[in-house]
Amino acid sequence: MDPTGTRDADDVSTDELAKHVEIMHGVPARFVEAVEVKEMHEGQTVWEGAVKVFDLVGHPKAKRAYAWSHPTEGGKRKFIAVLGLPPVDGPTMAVRASILATVKTKN
């Protein structure tokens, strides 16, 4: 759908996404489940897709990571993997944290 990540998260296998989580965070990642998330703001959908939940093995601070990807220009993909550290306590909060980080980066 659109480059912010809506609906295109399902285009990557869980194995491929796990590899990216492992590269980003330096520990093995085991797939747990996929959770559909729809984040709204002022009546508009700002993000919608499947967030993959991974258990992290041996990470010093986090037991979980929440990950997805979306296409970028030129046919490549951007991979996002948010650690399950407060205030991130699940897939919805991971999406919100990612959106907030993107907004802060742009300002």
PLY file of the C-alpha trace (Angstrom):
ply
format ascii 1.0
element vertex 107
property float x
property float y
property float z
element edge 106
property int vertex1
property int vertex2
end_header
0.00 0.00 0.00
1.86 3.11 1.12
5.52 3.57 2.08
4.75 4.11 5.78
4.25 0.38 6.15
0.53 -0.13 5.75
-0.45 -3.57 4.51
2.95 -4.40 3.00
4.39 -5.92 6.18
3.15 -9.37 5.14
5.41 -9.46 2.06
8.37 -10.81 4.10
8.60 -14.27 5.62
8.93 -14.61 9.38
12.33 -16.29 8.84
13.63 -13.30 6.88
12.26 -10.88 9.43
13.84 -12.91 12.27
17.22 -12.63 10.53
16.88 -8.86 10.44
15.88 -8.73 14.11
18.96 -10.82 14.93
21.23 -8.50 12.92
19.74 -5.35 14.49
19.82 -6.56 18.08
22.63 -9.12 18.12
20.79 -12.10 19.60
18.73 -15.01 18.25
15.05 -14.25 17.62
12.30 -16.88 17.72
8.94 -16.16 16.07
5.98 -16.22 18.49
2.99 -14.79 16.62
1.73 -12.19 14.17
-0.64 -9.54 15.50
-2.75 -7.28 13.31
-2.42 -3.64 14.35
-4.39 -0.65 13.11
-3.20 2.69 14.45
-5.57 5.64 14.04
-5.04 9.37 14.52
-7.83 11.90 14.22
-10.04 9.40 12.42
-7.39 8.45 9.85
-5.49 5.18 9.62
-1.80 6.03 9.99
-0.51 2.46 10.07
-2.07 -0.94 9.47
-0.44 -4.32 9.16
0.89 -7.42 10.85
3.48 -6.94 13.57
5.57 -10.06 14.12
6.41 -10.84 17.74
9.75 -12.49 18.49
11.24 -13.86 21.71
14.84 -12.74 22.08
17.37 -15.25 23.39
20.11 -13.76 25.54
19.40 -10.06 25.11
20.67 -8.19 28.19
17.53 -6.04 28.60
14.63 -7.20 26.41
12.81 -10.51 26.20
10.79 -9.54 23.10
11.04 -7.61 19.86
8.24 -6.43 17.58
9.08 -6.26 13.89
7.71 -5.46 10.45
8.94 -4.11 7.14
7.73 -1.93 4.33
8.88 -1.17 0.79
10.95 1.90 0.04
11.83 3.61 -3.19
13.84 1.52 -5.60
12.22 -1.79 -4.65
14.13 -2.20 -1.38
12.60 -2.77 2.07
12.99 -1.00 5.38
13.00 -3.28 8.41
11.81 -2.07 11.80
12.44 -3.99 15.02
11.37 -2.37 18.29
12.57 -3.85 21.56
10.00 -4.70 24.19
11.28 -2.21 26.75
9.02 0.18 28.70
6.83 1.80 27.60
6.70 -0.74 24.72
4.68 -3.64 26.12
3.19 -5.10 22.94
2.73 -4.75 19.19
0.49 -1.66 19.32
2.91 0.25 21.54
5.79 -0.80 19.26
4.02 0.75 16.28
3.26 3.91 18.27
6.90 4.19 19.40
8.12 3.77 15.83
5.71 6.44 14.54
6.76 8.82 17.32
10.46 8.23 16.59
9.85 8.95 12.89
7.96 12.17 13.69
10.73 13.32 16.05
13.38 12.59 13.42
11.54 14.69 10.84
11.20 17.70 13.19
0 1
1 2
2 3
3 4
4 5
5 6
6 7
7 8
8 9
9 10
10 11
11 12
12 13
13 14
14 15
15 16
16 17
17 18
18 19
19 20
20 21
21 22
22 23
23 24
24 25
25 26
26 27
27 28
28 29
29 30
30 31
31 32
32 33
33 34
34 35
35 36
36 37
37 38
38 39
39 40
40 41
41 42
42 43
43 44
44 45
45 46
46 47
47 48
48 49
49 50
50 51
51 52
52 53
53 54
54 55
55 56
56 57
57 58
58 59
59 60
60 61
61 62
62 63
63 64
64 65
65 66
66 67
67 68
68 69
69 70
70 71
71 72
72 73
73 74
74 75
75 76
76 77
77 78
78 79
79 80
80 81
81 82
82 83
83 84
84 85
85 86
86 87
87 88
88 89
89 90
90 91
91 92
92 93
93 94
94 95
95 96
96 97
97 98
98 99
99 100
100 101
101 102
102 103
103 104
104 105
105 106
